[in-house]
Amino acid sequence: MYQQPSRISVAIPVSRYGSQDRMASMYWHAKQFAIVYSAILATILSTRAFAQSVEEQAVLAPIHAMFDGMSKRDAAAIRAPTLPGGTMVLMRDGKPTQMTFEAFADRVGKPGNALIEERIHDPLVRIDNDLAVVWAPFDFLVDGKVDHCGTDLFNLVRVEEKWMIASVADTGRKDCPTQTAVSPQSMKVLGEVDPRFVSYNVEAVEVTGGRFWAPYKSAAQKAAAAGSNTHSGNQPAGLDSSLFQYRPPIDLSNSKLRKLAAALGPAYVRVSGTWRNATYFQNNDDPPLKTPPEGFNGVLTRAEWKGVVDFAKAVNAEIVASVATSAGTRDANGVWTAVQAKPWLDYTQQIGGHIAAIEFMNEPTLLSFGGVPKGYDAASYGRDAKIFGAFLRRESPTTIYVGPGSAAEGLPLPSMPGAPRFEIVSTDDLMKATGPIFDAFSYHFYSMPSHRCLGESGADPKQVLTSEWLDRDLTVYNFYAKERDTYLPGKNLWLTETGEGSCGGDTWAAQFADSFRLLDQFGSLSQKSVKSIMYNTLASSDYGMLDEETLEPRPNYWAALLWKRTMGTRALDPGLAPAKNVRVYAQCMKDSSGGVTLMVLNMDKASETLLKLPFAGERYTLSAPDLFGQSVLLNGREWKAEPDGTVPTIKGEASKPGAMTFPPLSITFVEMPSAGNGQCVR
């Protein structure tokens, strides 16, 4: 980051010292430059040493001395910290301009009127015995305004216990990021979220075993998956069988899975999904039924449900669920009954479990996928949702009744090749039918169906870092917030299912590229006081936070974990105007009275961005060797869990007050515990 001693004012005539002939920058002899440049590139992804050691300060001292001589227009002072015969190389548009230190000092030492200020920040210092290299991004100001910027590269040697500058090089460009000051101490509150804001889904079909969205495969593998499995009935009606793959029940007792899930606690674990609407609860300890009873497509055993309850207890999670609503739950008139809900709820209480929140039906706006009787409509849903609400108040009065759990509204709905056209039952009609029976308003959001369902009509991966792609989330939020304000004014909003794309997610849902979307969603919806976001899924298909076969964390797991570890429950206004390719969010810092955490998403592919931060703190930067890869770097080092699922201690890098650089294609959290924001005092 920016180092205060490196901010030096230099008075030199601008006409003699412009951006195309920057004599105040120092350079490297061409041959040495190539050697050291390669070495620097090899280490630039390693952890930056923000906290300077005594030895590093000694290396930086002659650089500061040279700058001081320049500011005083003292040629002798400029030459004093340099090695006689040393050279400078100025790289502009791929062309080098060279000069000796002596020539440089003579030219800089001439009288001038303009105030020149060079500022270096984030100095990367490497020392080996009597040789040192300093790599430092810089900004160059003329009369207080940034004229150009780039990187300084210093080569130093130690002579008689004193560090001397042997040679210097720099780059320069005009397209410099704007340096904007932030004031965390005075940021105002925008929203408040649940401590379980970051949560996740374990789909009901994962618990019971069945056909869920198949990971992307070759055409031959897809055909085999479609034709060789006898469990083809356990999938939403009307969709191509090759889209799905059978999975045995997930092992929720797996110690690695539990360790990784516990690291995300406290959280909600939602066990629902389209499959839950037609899942039969087998209320005995007999062997699992081989065939579901009529009116159902799947079977949930006691042992499987106890596994969910035990998992939730082990990982500091509260259960969110829905109930079966298919034909098997209905009387002769097609009216929903509690014939399945009561034994399931009774058993949950019997084994010491608790349902924190519940939706009546998964995605009632898509009734054609819900297993309901023919002719079922919004009025039918309203009738049944009221019956269930009265039942819930009697049987589990502390459970939050959330609804309606709407989906597929607010954005144009693309058609799925080969799938029957289905009608959307509007949330407006559903809410008119139910009245204000819900304790909170719930909805689902996906950017759009994945290529698995849309084929070539799916999203273009080139758009995933664009404003249009990221803002789809707020478009849908605004749609459902209006519905909430109309029918449940003053009630909280819950996002109970979300992910990069429905139908299992696109390939990049498992890659670093999607972490920008996920964290932008966290930041924007926390400002809107959306109480909880339940990510789909924890460990299944392409959008799983964990690889379902190896349980290795994917980039979105690390992104969610870093949010959990640094962000509190109160969202703040960062006070910054929107900038192209850069989004900034702020939150009261977790476990800190008065502290503030800043999150900076730099989605520019080439340019860094700068912010002036007034407080010291800790910095955590996520980056990746490949935007569309699964490796994640935390402060330049690969972030991986231990083989048993243990998450390494998350360590930040000390940052000092001043200008901080945020690299291209990076996500940075900056904790500032001494911000003293009165809105964050606990």
QUILINJO-V969483 format. One record per backbone hydrogen bond with DSSP energy under -1.0 kcal/mol. NH is the residue of the N-H (numbers start at 1). CO is the residue of the C=O. E is the energy in kcal/mol with one decimal. If there is no record, write none. Layout:
# QUILINJO-V969483
NH/CO/E ; NH/CO/E
This chain:
# QUILINJO-V969483
2/659/-3.7 ; 3/120/-1.4 ; 6/3/-2.1 ; 7/4/-1.9 ; 8/6/-1.1 ; 8/118/-1.6 ; 10/116/-9.1 ; 12/114/-1.4 ; 21/18/-1.4 ; 23/21/-1.3 ; 25/22/-1.3 ; 33/29/-3.3 ; 34/30/-1.8 ; 35/31/-1.5 ; 36/32/-2.7 ; 37/33/-2.8 ; 38/34/-1.7 ; 39/35/-1.6 ; 40/36/-2.8 ; 41/37/-2.4 ; 42/38/-1.6 ; 44/40/-1.5 ; 46/43/-1.8 ; 50/48/-1.4 ; 57/53/-2.3 ; 58/54/-1.8 ; 59/55/-1.7 ; 60/56/-2.2 ; 61/57/-1.3 ; 64/60/-2.2 ; 65/61/-2.3 ; 66/62/-2.3 ; 67/63/-2.3 ; 68/64/-2.4 ; 69/65/-2.2 ; 70/66/-2.2 ; 71/67/-2.4 ; 72/68/-1.6 ; 74/69/-2.6 ; 78/74/-1.9 ; 79/75/-2.1 ; 80/76/-1.9 ; 82/79/-2.0 ; 83/165/-3.0 ; 86/83/-2.3 ; 88/99/-2.8 ; 89/168/-1.5 ; 90/97/-3.1 ; 91/170/-2.1 ; 92/95/-2.3 ; 95/92/-1.9 ; 97/90/-1.9 ; 99/88/-1.6 ; 101/86/-1.8 ; 104/100/-2.2 ; 105/101/-3.0 ; 106/102/-2.2 ; 107/103/-1.9 ; 108/104/-2.7 ; 109/105/-2.0 ; 110/107/-1.0 ; 116/10/-5.7 ; 117/141/-2.5 ; 118/8/-1.5 ; 119/139/-2.8 ; 121/137/-2.1 ; 122/1/-5.2 ; 124/135/-3.2 ; 126/133/-2.6 ; 128/131/-3.1 ; 131/128/-1.9 ; 132/156/-2.3 ; 133/126/-2.5 ; 134/154/-2.2 ; 135/124/-2.4 ; 136/152/-2.8 ; 138/150/-2.5 ; 139/119/-2.1 ; 140/148/-2.8 ; 141/117/-3.4 ; 142/145/-3.0 ; 143/115/-3.5 ; 145/142/-1.5 ; 147/140/-3.7 ; 148/140/-1.4 ; 149/173/-2.2 ; 150/138/-1.8 ; 152/136/-3.1 ; 153/169/-3.1 ; 154/134/-2.8 ; 155/167/-2.9 ; 156/132/-2.8 ; 157/164/-2.3 ; 158/130/-1.9 ; 159/162/-3.2 ; 164/157/-3.1 ; 165/81/-3.0 ; 166/155/-2.9 ; 167/155/-1.6 ; 168/27/-7.6 ; 168/87/-1.8 ; 169/27/-1.2 ; 169/153/-2.1 ; 170/89/-1.6 ; 171/151/-1.6 ; 173/149/-2.4 ; 176/174/-2.4 ; 180/610/-1.2 ; 182/612/-2.3 ; 186/183/-1.7 ; 190/571/-3.1 ; 191/571/-1.3 ; 193/569/-2.8 ; 194/531/-1.7 ; 197/194/-1.6 ; 199/533/-2.7 ; 200/268/-2.2 ; 201/535/-3.0 ; 202/270/-2.6 ; 204/272/-2.8 ; 206/203/-1.1 ; 207/203/-1.3 ; 208/204/-2.2 ; 209/205/-1.5 ; 210/247/-1.9 ; 212/245/-2.2 ; 214/243/-2.7 ; 222/218/-2.2 ; 223/219/-2.2 ; 224/220/-2.0 ; 225/221/-2.5 ; 226/222/-2.0 ; 227/223/-2.1 ; 228/224/-2.1 ; 234/231/-1.6 ; 235/233/-2.0 ; 239/236/-1.0 ; 243/240/-1.8 ; 244/241/-1.8 ; 245/212/-3.0 ; 247/210/-2.0 ; 250/206/-2.8 ; 252/250/-1.2 ; 254/251/-1.4 ; 258/254/-2.3 ; 259/255/-2.3 ; 260/256/-2.2 ; 261/257/-2.4 ; 262/258/-2.8 ; 263/259/-1.5 ; 264/261/-1.4 ; 265/262/-1.7 ; 267/316/-1.7 ; 269/318/-2.6 ; 270/200/-2.4 ; 271/320/-2.9 ; 276/273/-1.0 ; 278/275/-1.3 ; 279/276/-1.6 ; 280/298/-3.1 ; 282/300/-2.7 ; 283/281/-1.0 ; 284/282/-1.7 ; 296/293/-1.6 ; 297/278/-3.3 ; 298/278/-1.4 ; 300/280/-3.7 ; 305/301/-2.2 ; 306/302/-3.1 ; 307/303/-1.7 ; 308/304/-1.2 ; 309/305/-2.2 ; 310/306/-2.9 ; 311/307/-2.1 ; 312/308/-2.6 ; 313/309/-2.0 ; 314/310/-2.1 ; 315/311/-1.8 ; 317/312/-2.6 ; 318/267/-2.1 ; 320/269/-2.2 ; 321/357/-1.8 ; 323/360/-1.2 ; 325/277/-2.4 ; 326/277/-1.8 ; 327/371/-1.1 ; 328/295/-1.7 ; 329/326/-2.1 ; 330/327/-1.7 ; 331/335/-2.2 ; 334/331/-2.1 ; 337/329/-1.9 ; 342/338/-2.4 ; 344/340/-1.5 ; 345/341/-2.5 ; 346/342/-3.1 ; 347/343/-2.3 ; 348/344/-1.8 ; 349/345/-2.1 ; 350/346/-2.3 ; 351/347/-1.9 ; 352/349/-1.4 ; 353/348/-3.0 ; 356/319/-2.0 ; 357/319/-1.3 ; 358/400/-2.5 ; 359/321/-2.6 ; 366/363/-2.0 ; 369/366/-2.0 ; 370/367/-1.6 ; 376/373/-1.7 ; 381/377/-2.4 ; 382/378/-2.8 ; 383/379/-2.3 ; 384/380/-2.4 ; 385/381/-3.2 ; 386/382/-1.6 ; 387/383/-1.8 ; 388/384/-2.8 ; 389/385/-2.1 ; 390/386/-2.3 ; 391/387/-2.1 ; 392/388/-2.9 ; 393/389/-2.1 ; 394/390/-1.4 ; 395/391/-2.6 ; 396/392/-2.9 ; 399/396/-2.0 ; 400/356/-2.7 ; 402/358/-2.2 ; 403/440/-2.0 ; 405/442/-1.6 ; 406/442/-1.3 ; 419/416/-2.1 ; 425/365/-2.3 ; 430/426/-2.2 ; 431/427/-3.1 ; 432/428/-1.8 ; 433/429/-1.6 ; 434/430/-2.0 ; 435/431/-2.4 ; 437/435/-2.2 ; 439/401/-3.3 ; 440/401/-1.1 ; 441/492/-3.0 ; 443/494/-1.8 ; 444/406/-2.7 ; 445/497/-2.3 ; 450/502/-1.8 ; 453/450/-1.2 ; 454/450/-2.5 ; 455/451/-2.2 ; 457/454/-1.9 ; 458/455/-1.8 ; 463/460/-2.4 ; 464/461/-1.2 ; 466/463/-2.0 ; 470/466/-2.2 ; 471/467/-2.9 ; 473/470/-1.1 ; 475/471/-2.0 ; 476/472/-2.1 ; 477/473/-2.3 ; 478/474/-2.9 ; 479/475/-1.6 ; 480/476/-2.4 ; 481/477/-3.1 ; 482/478/-1.7 ; 483/479/-1.3 ; 484/480/-2.8 ; 485/481/-2.8 ; 486/482/-1.6 ; 487/483/-2.5 ; 488/484/-3.0 ; 491/488/-2.2 ; 494/441/-2.8 ; 495/532/-2.5 ; 496/443/-1.4 ; 498/534/-1.1 ; 499/445/-1.0 ; 505/502/-1.0 ; 509/506/-1.6 ; 510/507/-1.5 ; 511/508/-1.7 ; 512/629/-2.5 ; 513/627/-1.6 ; 514/511/-1.5 ; 515/512/-1.6 ; 518/514/-2.4 ; 519/515/-2.4 ; 520/516/-2.1 ; 521/517/-2.3 ; 522/518/-2.3 ; 523/519/-2.6 ; 524/520/-2.8 ; 525/521/-2.4 ; 526/522/-1.9 ; 527/523/-1.2 ; 529/526/-1.3 ; 530/525/-2.3 ; 531/493/-2.4 ; 533/197/-3.6 ; 534/495/-2.6 ; 535/199/-2.5 ; 536/498/-3.1 ; 538/201/-2.4 ; 543/504/-1.4 ; 544/541/-1.2 ; 545/537/-2.0 ; 546/538/-2.0 ; 547/552/-2.3 ; 551/547/-2.7 ; 554/545/-2.8 ; 557/554/-1.3 ; 558/554/-1.4 ; 559/555/-2.4 ; 560/556/-2.4 ; 561/557/-2.6 ; 562/558/-2.4 ; 563/559/-1.9 ; 564/560/-2.5 ; 565/561/-2.1 ; 566/562/-1.3 ; 567/563/-2.8 ; 568/588/-2.7 ; 571/191/-2.3 ; 572/586/-2.5 ; 573/188/-2.7 ; 582/579/-1.5 ; 583/601/-2.1 ; 585/599/-2.7 ; 587/597/-2.3 ; 588/570/-2.9 ; 589/595/-2.0 ; 590/566/-1.6 ; 592/589/-1.0 ; 594/680/-2.1 ; 596/672/-1.6 ; 597/587/-3.2 ; 598/670/-2.5 ; 599/585/-3.3 ; 600/668/-3.0 ; 601/583/-3.2 ; 602/666/-2.5 ; 603/581/-3.2 ; 609/662/-2.0 ; 611/660/-1.9 ; 612/180/-2.7 ; 613/658/-2.9 ; 617/655/-2.2 ; 618/671/-2.0 ; 619/653/-2.3 ; 620/669/-2.7 ; 622/667/-3.9 ; 623/633/-1.9 ; 629/626/-1.5 ; 633/623/-3.3 ; 634/637/-3.4 ; 635/621/-3.2 ; 637/634/-1.4 ; 639/632/-3.0 ; 642/646/-3.0 ; 645/642/-2.5 ; 653/619/-2.1 ; 655/617/-2.3 ; 658/613/-3.2 ; 660/611/-3.1 ; 662/609/-2.9 ; 665/604/-1.3 ; 666/602/-1.5 ; 667/622/-2.4 ; 668/600/-2.5 ; 669/620/-2.9 ; 670/598/-2.7 ; 671/618/-2.8 ; 672/596/-2.7 ; 675/672/-1.6 ; 677/594/-2.6 ; 680/677/-1.8
